[in-house]
Amino acid sequence: MRNLIVAAVLAASAMAAQAADMSCTANAAEKKLAGAAKTSFMKKCEKDATAACEAAAAEKKLAGAAKNSFTKKCVKDAVGS
């Protein structure tokens, strides 16, 4: 169980690092996505960012309003809008 948690934290860190390099919007533009492909990509990217941000909030042991605020800002930064 502990190894699973460590793996999840490492995966979340890797996703957060990738998100810090490029936002979802920038990735979509770089890939020249439009229409339904862009919408699908953005939804998946936001979902991945939300999971990574929630993991980061848990790692920081945030709760309540602090967790919500942190997660909201983190996802907004990752998505790029």
C-alpha distances in whole Angstrom, upper triangle without the diagonal:
4,5,5,6,9,10,11,13,14,15,17,19,20,21,23,24,26,27,29,31,32,32,31,35,36,34,36,39,38,37,41,39,41,41,39,37,37,36,33,32,32,30,27,27,27,24,22,24,23,19,19,21,19,16,18,20,16,16,19,19,22,23,26,29,27,24,26,29,26,25,28,30,27,27,31,31,29,31,34,36
4,5,5,6,9,10,11,12,14,15,17,18,20,21,23,24,26,27,29,31,31,31,35,35,33,35,38,38,37,40,39,41,42,39,37,37,36,33,32,32,30,27,27,27,24,22,23,22,19,18,20,18,15,17,18,15,14,17,17,20,22,25,28,26,23,26,28,25,24,28,28,26,26,30,30,28,30,33,35
4,5,5,6,9,10,10,12,14,15,16,18,20,21,22,24,25,27,29,29,29,33,33,31,33,37,35,35,38,37,40,40,38,36,35,35,32,30,31,29,26,26,26,24,21,22,22,18,18,20,19,15,17,19,16,15,19,19,22,24,27,29,27,24,27,29,26,24,28,29,25,26,30,29,27,29,32,35
4,5,5,6,9,10,10,12,14,15,16,18,20,21,22,24,26,27,27,27,31,31,29,31,34,33,33,36,34,37,37,35,32,32,32,29,27,28,26,23,23,23,20,18,19,19,15,15,18,16,13,15,17,15,14,18,18,21,22,25,27,26,22,25,27,24,22,26,27,23,24,27,27,25,27,30,32
4,5,5,6,9,10,10,12,14,15,16,18,20,21,22,24,26,26,26,30,30,28,30,34,33,32,36,34,36,37,35,33,32,31,29,27,27,25,22,22,22,19,17,18,17,14,13,15,13,10,12,14,11,10,14,14,17,19,22,24,22,19,21,24,21,19,23,24,21,21,25,25,23,25,28,30
4,5,5,6,9,10,11,12,14,15,16,18,20,21,23,25,25,26,29,29,28,30,33,32,32,35,34,37,37,35,33,32,32,29,27,27,26,23,22,23,21,18,18,18,15,13,16,15,11,12,15,12,11,14,15,18,20,24,26,23,20,23,24,21,20,24,24,21,22,25,24,22,25,28,30
4,5,5,6,9,10,11,12,14,15,17,18,20,21,23,23,23,27,27,25,28,31,29,29,32,31,34,35,33,30,30,29,27,25,25,24,21,20,21,19,16,17,17,14,12,15,15,11,13,16,14,13,16,18,20,22,25,27,25,22,24,25,22,20,24,24,21,21,25,24,21,24,26,29
4,5,5,6,9,10,10,12,14,15,16,18,20,21,21,21,25,25,23,25,29,28,27,31,29,32,32,30,28,27,27,24,22,22,21,18,17,18,15,13,14,14,10,9,12,11,8,10,13,11,11,14,15,17,19,22,24,22,18,20,22,19,17,20,21,18,18,21,21,18,21,24,26
4,5,5,6,9,10,10,12,14,15,16,18,20,20,21,24,25,23,26,29,28,28,31,30,32,33,31,29,28,28,26,23,23,22,19,18,18,16,13,13,14,11,8,11,10,7,8,11,9,8,11,13,15,17,20,22,20,17,19,20,17,15,19,19,16,17,20,19,17,20,23,25
4,5,5,6,9,10,10,12,14,15,17,19,20,20,24,24,22,25,27,26,26,30,29,32,33,31,29,28,28,26,23,23,23,20,18,19,17,14,14,15,13,10,13,13,10,10,14,13,11,14,16,18,21,24,25,22,20,22,22,19,18,21,21,17,18,21,20,17,20,23,26
4,5,5,6,9,10,11,12,14,15,17,17,18,21,21,19,22,25,24,23,27,26,28,30,28,25,24,24,22,19,20,19,16,15,16,14,11,12,13,10,8,11,12,10,11,14,14,13,16,18,19,21,24,25,23,20,21,22,19,17,20,20,16,16,20,18,15,18,21,24
4,5,5,6,8,10,10,12,14,15,15,16,19,20,18,21,24,23,23,26,25,27,28,27,25,23,23,21,19,18,18,15,13,13,12,9,9,10,8,5,8,9,6,7,11,11,10,13,15,16,18,21,21,19,16,17,18,15,13,16,16,12,13,16,15,13,15,18,21
4,5,5,6,9,10,10,12,14,15,16,20,20,18,21,24,23,23,27,26,29,30,29,26,25,25,23,20,20,20,17,15,16,15,12,11,12,11,7,9,11,9,8,11,12,10,12,15,16,19,22,22,20,17,19,19,15,14,17,16,13,14,17,15,13,16,18,21
4,5,5,6,9,10,11,13,14,15,18,18,16,19,22,20,21,24,24,27,28,27,24,23,23,22,19,19,19,16,14,15,15,11,11,14,12,9,11,14,11,11,15,16,14,16,19,20,23,25,25,23,20,21,22,18,17,19,18,14,15,18,16,13,16,18,21
4,5,5,6,8,10,11,11,12,15,15,13,16,19,18,18,21,21,23,25,24,21,19,20,18,15,15,15,13,10,12,11,8,7,10,9,6,9,12,11,10,14,15,14,16,19,19,22,24,24,21,19,19,19,16,14,16,16,12,12,15,13,10,12,15,18
4,5,5,6,9,10,10,12,15,15,14,17,19,19,20,22,22,24,26,25,23,21,21,20,17,16,16,14,11,12,12,9,7,10,10,6,7,11,10,9,12,14,13,14,17,17,20,21,21,19,16,17,17,13,12,14,13,9,10,12,10,8,11,13,16
4,5,5,6,9,11,13,16,15,14,17,19,18,19,22,22,25,27,27,24,22,23,22,18,18,19,17,14,15,16,12,11,14,13,10,11,14,13,11,15,17,15,16,19,20,23,25,24,22,19,20,20,16,15,17,15,12,13,15,12,10,13,14,18
4,5,5,6,8,10,13,12,10,14,16,14,15,19,19,22,24,23,21,19,20,19,15,15,17,14,11,13,14,11,10,13,14,11,12,16,15,14,17,19,18,19,22,22,25,27,26,24,21,22,21,18,17,18,16,13,13,14,12,9,12,13,17
4,5,5,6,7,10,10,9,12,14,14,15,18,18,20,22,22,19,17,18,17,14,13,14,13,9,10,12,10,7,11,12,9,10,14,14,13,16,18,17,18,21,21,23,24,23,21,19,19,18,15,14,14,13,10,9,11,8,5,8,9,13
4,6,7,10,12,11,11,15,16,15,17,20,20,23,25,25,22,20,21,21,17,16,18,16,13,13,15,13,10,13,15,11,12,15,15,13,16,19,18,18,21,21,23,25,23,21,19,19,18,15,14,15,13,10,11,11,8,7,10,10,14
4,7,10,12,10,10,13,14,13,15,18,19,22,24,24,22,19,21,21,17,16,19,17,14,15,17,15,13,16,17,14,15,19,18,17,19,22,21,21,25,24,27,28,27,25,23,23,22,19,18,18,16,13,14,14,11,9,11,11,15
4,7,8,6,6,10,11,10,12,14,15,18,20,21,18,16,17,18,14,13,16,15,11,13,16,14,12,15,17,15,15,19,19,18,20,23,22,23,26,25,27,28,27,25,23,23,21,19,18,18,16,13,13,12,10,8,9,8,12
4,5,5,6,9,10,10,12,14,14,16,18,19,17,13,15,15,12,10,13,13,9,10,13,12,10,13,15,13,14,17,18,17,19,22,22,22,25,24,26,26,25,23,21,20,19,17,15,15,13,11,10,9,7,5,5,5,9
4,5,5,6,9,10,11,12,11,13,15,15,13,10,11,11,8,6,9,9,6,7,11,10,9,12,14,13,14,17,18,18,20,23,23,24,26,25,26,27,25,24,22,21,20,18,16,15,14,12,10,10,9,6,5,6,9
4,5,5,6,9,10,10,10,11,13,14,13,9,11,12,9,7,11,12,9,10,14,14,12,15,18,17,17,20,22,21,23,26,26,27,29,27,29,29,27,26,24,22,21,20,18,17,16,14,12,11,10,9,6,6,7
4,5,5,6,9,10,10,13,15,17,14,11,13,15,12,10,14,14,11,13,16,15,14,17,19,18,19,22,23,22,24,27,27,28,30,29,31,31,29,28,26,25,23,22,20,19,17,16,14,13,11,10,9,7,10
4,5,5,6,8,9,12,15,15,12,10,12,13,9,9,13,12,9,12,15,14,13,17,18,17,18,21,22,22,24,26,27,27,30,29,31,31,30,29,26,25,25,23,21,20,19,17,15,15,13,11,9,10,12
4,5,5,6,5,8,11,12,9,6,9,10,7,8,11,11,10,12,15,14,14,17,19,19,20,23,24,24,26,28,29,30,32,31,32,32,31,30,28,26,26,24,22,21,20,18,16,15,15,12,10,11,12
4,5,5,6,8,12,14,12,9,12,14,11,11,15,15,13,15,18,18,17,20,23,22,23,26,27,27,28,31,31,32,35,33,35,35,33,32,30,29,28,26,24,23,22,20,18,17,16,14,12,11,13
4,5,8,11,15,16,13,11,15,15,12,13,17,16,14,17,19,18,18,22,23,22,23,26,27,27,29,31,31,32,35,34,36,36,35,33,31,30,29,27,25,25,23,21,20,19,17,15,14,13,16
4,5,9,13,14,10,9,13,13,10,12,15,15,13,16,19,18,18,21,23,22,24,27,27,27,30,32,32,33,36,35,36,37,36,35,32,31,30,29,26,25,25,23,20,20,19,17,15,15,17
4,7,10,12,10,8,12,13,11,13,16,16,15,18,20,20,20,23,25,25,26,29,30,30,32,34,35,36,38,37,38,38,37,36,34,32,32,30,28,27,26,24,22,21,20,18,16,16,17
4,7,9,6,5,9,10,8,10,13,14,13,15,18,18,19,21,23,23,25,27,28,29,31,33,33,35,37,35,36,36,35,35,32,30,30,29,26,25,25,23,20,20,20,18,15,15,16
4,7,6,5,8,10,10,11,13,15,15,16,19,20,20,22,25,25,26,28,30,31,32,34,35,36,38,37,37,37,36,35,33,31,31,30,27,25,26,25,21,21,21,19,16,16,16
4,6,5,6,9,10,11,13,15,15,17,19,20,21,23,25,26,27,29,30,31,33,35,36,37,39,37,37,37,35,35,33,31,31,30,27,26,26,25,22,21,22,21,17,18,17
4,5,5,6,8,10,11,12,14,15,17,18,20,21,23,24,25,27,29,30,31,33,35,36,37,36,36,35,34,35,32,30,30,30,27,25,26,25,21,21,23,20,17,19,18
4,5,5,6,9,10,11,12,14,15,16,18,20,21,22,24,26,27,28,30,32,33,34,36,35,35,35,34,34,31,29,30,29,26,25,25,24,20,20,21,19,16,18,18
4,5,5,6,9,10,10,12,14,15,16,18,20,21,22,24,26,26,28,30,31,32,34,32,33,33,32,31,29,27,27,26,23,22,22,21,18,17,18,16,13,14,14
4,5,5,6,9,10,11,12,14,15,16,18,20,21,22,24,25,27,29,30,31,33,31,31,31,29,30,27,25,25,25,22,20,21,20,16,16,18,16,12,14,14
4,5,5,6,9,10,11,12,14,15,17,18,20,21,23,24,26,27,29,30,32,30,30,30,30,30,27,25,26,25,22,20,22,20,17,17,19,16,13,16,16
4,6,5,6,9,10,11,12,14,15,16,18,20,21,22,24,26,27,28,30,29,30,30,29,29,26,24,24,23,20,19,20,18,15,16,16,13,11,13,14
4,5,5,6,8,10,10,12,14,15,16,18,20,21,22,24,25,26,28,26,27,27,26,26,23,21,21,20,17,16,17,15,12,12,13,11,8,10,11
4,5,5,6,9,10,10,12,14,15,16,18,20,21,23,24,26,27,25,25,25,24,24,22,20,20,20,16,15,17,16,12,13,15,12,10,13,13
4,5,5,6,8,10,11,12,14,15,17,18,20,21,23,24,26,25,25,25,25,25,22,20,21,20,17,16,18,16,12,14,15,12,10,14,15
4,5,5,6,9,10,10,12,14,15,16,18,20,21,22,24,23,24,24,24,23,20,19,19,18,15,14,15,13,10,11,12,9,7,11,12
4,5,5,6,9,10,10,12,14,15,16,18,20,21,22,21,21,21,21,20,17,16,16,15,12,11,12,11,7,9,10,8,6,10,11
4,5,5,6,9,10,11,12,14,15,17,18,20,21,20,20,20,20,20,17,15,17,16,12,12,14,12,9,12,13,10,10,14,14
4,5,5,6,9,10,11,12,14,15,17,18,20,19,20,21,21,20,17,16,18,16,12,13,14,12,9,12,13,10,10,14,15
4,5,5,6,8,10,10,12,14,15,16,18,17,18,19,19,18,15,14,15,12,9,10,11,8,6,9,9,6,7,11,13
4,5,5,6,8,10,10,12,14,15,16,15,15,16,16,15,12,11,12,11,7,8,10,8,6,9,11,9,10,13,14
4,5,5,6,9,10,11,12,14,15,15,15,17,17,16,13,13,15,13,9,12,13,10,9,13,14,11,13,16,18
4,6,5,6,9,10,10,12,14,14,16,18,18,16,13,14,15,12,9,12,12,9,9,12,12,10,12,15,17
4,5,5,6,9,10,10,12,11,13,15,14,13,10,10,11,8,5,8,9,6,7,10,10,9,11,14,16
4,5,5,6,9,10,10,9,10,12,13,12,8,9,11,9,6,9,11,9,9,13,14,13,14,17,19
4,5,5,6,9,10,10,12,15,16,14,10,12,14,11,9,13,14,11,12,15,15,14,16,19,21
4,5,5,6,9,9,12,14,15,12,10,12,12,9,8,12,12,9,11,14,14,13,16,18,20
4,5,5,6,5,8,11,11,9,6,9,10,7,7,11,11,9,11,14,15,14,17,19,20
4,5,5,6,8,11,13,11,8,11,13,11,10,14,15,13,15,18,18,17,20,22,24
4,5,8,11,14,16,13,11,14,15,12,12,16,16,14,16,19,18,18,21,23,25
4,6,9,13,14,10,9,13,13,10,11,15,15,13,16,18,18,18,21,23,24
4,7,10,12,10,8,12,13,11,12,16,16,15,17,20,20,20,23,25,26
4,7,9,6,5,9,10,8,10,13,14,13,15,18,18,19,21,23,24
4,7,6,5,8,10,10,10,13,15,15,17,19,20,21,23,24,25
4,6,5,6,9,10,11,12,14,15,17,18,20,21,23,24,24
4,5,5,6,8,10,10,12,14,15,16,18,20,21,22,22
4,5,5,6,8,10,11,12,14,15,16,18,20,21,21
4,5,5,6,8,10,10,12,14,15,16,18,20,20
4,6,5,6,9,10,11,12,14,15,16,18,18
4,6,5,6,8,10,11,12,14,15,16,16
4,6,5,6,9,10,11,12,14,15,16
4,6,5,6,8,10,10,12,14,14
4,6,5,6,9,10,11,12,12
4,6,5,6,9,10,10,11
4,5,5,6,9,10,11
4,5,5,6,8,9
4,5,5,6,6
4,6,5,7
4,5,8
4,6
4
